[in-house]
């Protein structure tokens, strides 16, 4: 997206990939820290092999072990299940903990004097914003959005914002949109403050960075649904739980980007400030923070987008708003009603994204002389421009109230549910099956399930557990170091210890199948876009919209096309992860040294040879980053696919949330974290190599 501040491959994947990218960047110290690693590099001959060389050294014995053990596994397959003696039943302790929380939620001092005050503050803040939005009416809100957009980016964005809010009203979703917007305002403000404080600590203190990094890793791998159950137990069903879950989910990107910006501040500027006698606080306020402005603004943008995604998902615990309409419609397989609520979510995401992006570019750009600005920009320039914007919006809101049009007129609404459901019924009758030559969408889903998902799941579940652990260790050694292998093996073993071995392998099979399709389609599309500037221009707005959509929205079209089941869940994950893969790959291919490409052409290389032998090898870091992002993003949506029949761990999380079962929900969430850690570590070291 346009908010990406630098053209590096790691940041070319736009907003959807920032958390993982910042995790990698945060792991690499800059400046003087790199000098501290030099002695360790000199000591390597005495300490033995380390790094990728160690992985290659272990590959030969690992390969021999696999060759010897695979025939034994085939001869004595067993049932592939994790031994019961190595499992730990956490249902009892977690169940008792959940019961204690429920029993003492209204009497314990911790709840009365801390969580209770937090809950009340959240309710008051959200209600105040919601009442203010309703008091402004649709005229005031639309006018304020349009004027702010006009001041930041011009008339085009202003018209886009006005049209988006008008469309929300036309679809009959004005009140739910205001509910979601009120929750978003409070949650994003809190997540930005919390993330900035955590990022400040991590960026200024290496010790704090080491302490925070595992927590931020876990928070970013943990699926959105897993945040909801603990919040419901502590705060009950309603707005406080939804807001605080959104804050916890949206704060890590802000924290990582803040820490990254502070650590990457120009060392020369910092030394110059220190030589002039500036104190630590002065260096922070006058040098570090201004230099970190691009990352800070990108962090705010990330907090907005992840907060919107989580606010929509949090509707399942009583947050109300647009997400609640989508959830209720999906529960009854009412695609028309789900689409009517999903479109305002998309429009709200586009408006927030474009406005935050425009604000970031305006703050980071050099000031334009007044003589070169057009009339409208000069009118809204400076502090009086801000005051004029506010006064104009208030005037429009007052006029609207005097005219009695605070609520969107009911006669100005359009109903999409009936025509969309009619179209879905026609698709069910004509496109689900029986289409000549290509077959129907239901046939595709059945074949994908029968030919790919079922065999992959069956193979993983039938394989001996020790063979899977060995394979995970071997792949981790190939990707990185012995520490990577140990982490991968322990993460996979923890899944078995938690007692959800088969469900985890089911989820793993869906992730692997979806990642394979995502990479195949993404690389093919990216190669075509990298070769043609026109194709890239046509593809860019599609990718922008796809990467702006919250995860929840992707379930609507796949249910309409494929029904419910594991294949639709995988399809939603593929569509969600595909834009990031395409963007990163295109950026990597375009950043290949033009001199090398021209040299290969002068030697007579064909386009195919140029791609295979020059561009793809030189773009290897970007390709590996694309693989890593595909894994992370696919896992996130496969879990949400539990709402549409995806089963496995996603279903366990949803079931635990629906029944208030802390043991089922948290155990499934912990298993998802272990799977995410396993998959992330298998791709992350290779990317950094």
KATA-V520377 format. One record per residue. N is the residue number from 1. RES is the residue in one letter. SS is DSSP state (@ for helix, = for strand, . for the rest). Layout:
BEGIN
n/res/ss
N/RES/SS
N/RES/SS
END
This chain:
BEGIN
n/res/ss
1/X/.
2/X/.
3/X/.
4/X/.
5/X/.
6/X/.
7/X/.
8/X/.
9/X/@
10/X/@
11/X/@
12/X/.
13/X/.
14/X/.
15/X/@
16/X/@
17/X/@
18/X/@
19/X/@
20/X/@
21/X/@
22/X/@
23/X/@
24/X/@
25/X/@
26/X/@
27/X/.
28/X/.
29/X/.
30/X/.
31/X/.
32/X/@
33/X/@
34/X/@
35/X/@
36/X/@
37/X/.
38/X/@
39/X/@
40/X/@
41/X/@
42/X/@
43/X/.
44/X/@
45/X/@
46/X/@
47/X/@
48/X/.
49/X/.
50/X/.
51/X/.
52/X/@
53/X/@
54/X/@
55/X/@
56/X/@
57/X/@
58/X/@
59/X/@
60/X/@
61/X/@
62/X/@
63/X/@
64/X/@
65/X/@
66/X/@
67/X/@
68/X/@
69/X/@
70/X/@
71/X/@
72/X/@
73/X/@
74/X/@
75/X/@
76/X/.
77/X/.
78/X/.
79/X/.
80/X/.
81/X/.
82/X/.
83/X/.
84/X/@
85/X/@
86/X/@
87/X/.
88/X/.
89/X/.
90/X/.
91/X/@
92/X/@
93/X/@
94/X/@
95/X/@
96/X/@
97/X/@
98/X/@
99/X/@
100/X/@
101/X/@
102/X/@
103/X/@
104/X/@
105/X/.
106/X/.
107/X/.
108/X/.
109/X/@
110/X/@
111/X/@
112/X/@
113/X/@
114/X/@
115/X/@
116/X/@
117/X/@
118/X/@
119/X/@
120/X/@
121/X/@
122/X/@
123/X/@
124/X/@
125/X/@
126/X/@
127/X/@
128/X/@
129/X/@
130/X/@
131/X/@
132/X/@
133/X/@
134/X/@
135/X/@
136/X/@
137/X/@
138/X/@
139/X/@
140/X/@
141/X/@
142/X/@
143/X/@
144/X/@
145/X/@
146/X/@
147/X/@
148/X/@
149/X/@
150/X/@
151/X/@
152/X/@
153/X/@
154/X/.
155/X/@
156/X/@
157/X/@
158/X/@
159/X/@
160/X/@
161/X/@
162/X/@
163/X/@
164/X/@
165/X/@
166/X/@
167/X/@
168/X/@
169/X/@
170/X/@
171/X/.
172/X/.
173/X/.
174/X/@
175/X/@
176/X/@
177/X/@
178/X/@
179/X/@
180/X/@
181/X/@
182/X/@
183/X/@
184/X/@
185/X/@
186/X/@
187/X/@
188/X/@
189/X/@
190/X/@
191/X/@
192/X/@
193/X/@
194/X/@
195/X/@
196/X/@
197/X/@
198/X/@
199/X/@
200/X/@
201/X/@
202/X/@
203/X/@
204/X/@
205/X/.
206/X/@
207/X/@
208/X/@
209/X/@
210/X/@
211/X/@
212/X/@
213/X/@
214/X/@
215/X/@
216/X/@
217/X/@
218/X/@
219/X/@
220/X/@
221/X/@
222/X/.
223/X/.
224/X/@
225/X/@
226/X/@
227/X/@
228/X/@
229/X/@
230/X/@
231/X/@
232/X/@
233/X/@
234/X/@
235/X/@
236/X/.
237/X/.
238/X/.
239/X/@
240/X/@
241/X/@
242/X/@
243/X/@
244/X/@
245/X/@
246/X/@
247/X/@
248/X/@
249/X/@
250/X/@
251/X/@
252/X/@
253/X/@
254/X/@
255/X/@
256/X/@
257/X/@
258/X/@
259/X/@
260/X/@
261/X/@
262/X/@
263/X/@
264/X/.
265/X/.
266/X/.
267/X/@
268/X/@
269/X/@
270/X/@
271/X/@
272/X/@
273/X/@
274/X/@
275/X/@
276/X/.
277/X/.
278/X/.
279/X/.
280/X/@
281/X/@
282/X/@
283/X/@
284/X/@
285/X/@
286/X/@
287/X/@
288/X/@
289/X/@
290/X/@
291/X/@
292/X/.
293/X/@
294/X/@
295/X/@
296/X/@
297/X/@
298/X/@
299/X/@
300/X/@
301/X/@
302/X/@
303/X/@
304/X/@
305/X/@
306/X/@
307/X/@
308/X/@
309/X/@
310/X/@
311/X/@
312/X/@
313/X/@
314/X/@
315/X/@
316/X/@
317/X/@
318/X/.
319/X/.
320/X/.
321/X/@
322/X/@
323/X/@
324/X/@
325/X/@
326/X/@
327/X/@
328/X/@
329/X/@
330/X/@
331/X/@
332/X/.
333/X/.
334/X/.
335/X/@
336/X/@
337/X/@
338/X/@
339/X/@
340/X/@
341/X/@
342/X/@
343/X/@
344/X/@
345/X/@
346/X/@
347/X/@
348/X/@
349/X/@
350/X/@
351/X/@
352/X/@
353/X/@
354/X/@
355/X/@
356/X/@
357/X/@
358/X/@
359/X/@
360/X/@
361/X/@
362/X/@
363/X/@
364/X/@
365/X/.
366/X/.
367/X/.
368/X/.
369/X/.
370/X/@
371/X/@
372/X/@
373/X/.
374/X/.
375/X/@
376/X/@
377/X/@
378/X/@
379/X/@
380/X/.
381/X/.
382/X/@
383/X/@
384/X/@
385/X/@
386/X/@
387/X/@
388/X/@
389/X/@
390/X/@
391/X/@
392/X/@
393/X/@
394/X/@
395/X/@
396/X/@
397/X/@
398/X/@
399/X/@
400/X/@
401/X/@
402/X/@
403/X/.
404/X/.
405/X/.
406/X/.
407/X/.
408/X/.
409/X/.
410/X/@
411/X/@
412/X/@
413/X/.
414/X/.
415/X/.
416/X/.
417/X/@
418/X/@
419/X/@
420/X/@
421/X/@
422/X/@
423/X/@
424/X/@
425/X/@
426/X/@
427/X/@
428/X/@
429/X/@
430/X/@
431/X/.
432/X/.
433/X/.
434/X/.
435/X/.
436/X/.
437/X/.
438/X/.
439/X/.
440/X/.
441/X/@
442/X/@
443/X/@
444/X/@
445/X/@
446/X/@
447/X/@
448/X/@
449/X/@
450/X/@
451/X/@
452/X/@
453/X/@
454/X/@
455/X/@
456/X/@
457/X/@
458/X/@
459/X/@
460/X/@
461/X/@
462/X/@
463/X/.
464/X/.
465/X/@
466/X/@
467/X/@
468/X/@
469/X/@
470/X/@
471/X/@
472/X/@
473/X/@
474/X/@
475/X/@
476/X/@
477/X/@
478/X/@
479/X/@
480/X/.
481/X/.
482/X/@
483/X/@
484/X/@
485/X/@
486/X/@
487/X/@
488/X/@
489/X/@
490/X/@
491/X/@
492/X/@
493/X/@
494/X/@
495/X/@
496/X/@
497/X/@
498/X/.
499/X/.
500/X/.
501/X/@
502/X/@
503/X/@
504/X/@
505/X/@
506/X/@
507/X/@
508/X/@
509/X/@
510/X/@
511/X/@
512/X/@
513/X/@
514/X/@
515/X/@
516/X/@
517/X/@
518/X/@
519/X/@
520/X/@
521/X/@
522/X/@
523/X/@
524/X/@
525/X/@
526/X/@
527/X/@
528/X/@
529/X/@
530/X/@
531/X/@
532/X/.
533/X/@
534/X/@
535/X/@
536/X/@
537/X/@
538/X/@
539/X/@
540/X/@
541/X/@
542/X/@
543/X/@
544/X/@
545/X/@
546/X/@
547/X/@
548/X/@
549/X/.
550/X/.
551/X/@
552/X/@
553/X/@
554/X/@
555/X/@
556/X/@
557/X/@
558/X/@
559/X/@
560/X/@
561/X/@
562/X/@
563/X/.
564/X/.
565/X/.
566/X/@
567/X/@
568/X/@
569/X/@
570/X/@
571/X/@
572/X/@
573/X/@
574/X/@
575/X/@
576/X/@
577/X/@
578/X/@
579/X/@
580/X/@
581/X/@
582/X/@
583/X/@
584/X/@
585/X/@
586/X/@
587/X/@
588/X/@
589/X/@
590/X/@
591/X/.
592/X/.
593/X/.
594/X/@
595/X/@
596/X/@
597/X/@
598/X/@
599/X/@
600/X/@
601/X/@
602/X/@
603/X/.
604/X/.
605/X/.
606/X/.
607/X/@
608/X/@
609/X/@
610/X/@
611/X/@
612/X/@
613/X/@
614/X/@
615/X/@
616/X/@
617/X/@
618/X/@
619/X/.
620/X/@
621/X/@
622/X/@
623/X/@
624/X/@
625/X/@
626/X/@
627/X/@
628/X/@
629/X/@
630/X/@
631/X/@
632/X/@
633/X/@
634/X/@
635/X/@
636/X/@
637/X/@
638/X/@
639/X/@
640/X/@
641/X/@
642/X/@
643/X/@
644/X/@
645/X/.
646/X/.
647/X/.
648/X/@
649/X/@
650/X/@
651/X/@
652/X/@
653/X/@
654/X/@
655/X/@
656/X/@
657/X/@
658/X/@
659/X/@
660/X/.
661/X/.
662/X/@
663/X/@
664/X/@
665/X/@
666/X/@
667/X/@
668/X/@
669/X/@
670/X/@
671/X/@
672/X/@
673/X/@
674/X/@
675/X/@
676/X/@
677/X/@
678/X/@
679/X/@
680/X/@
681/X/@
682/X/@
683/X/@
684/X/@
685/X/@
686/X/@
687/X/@
688/X/@
689/X/.
END
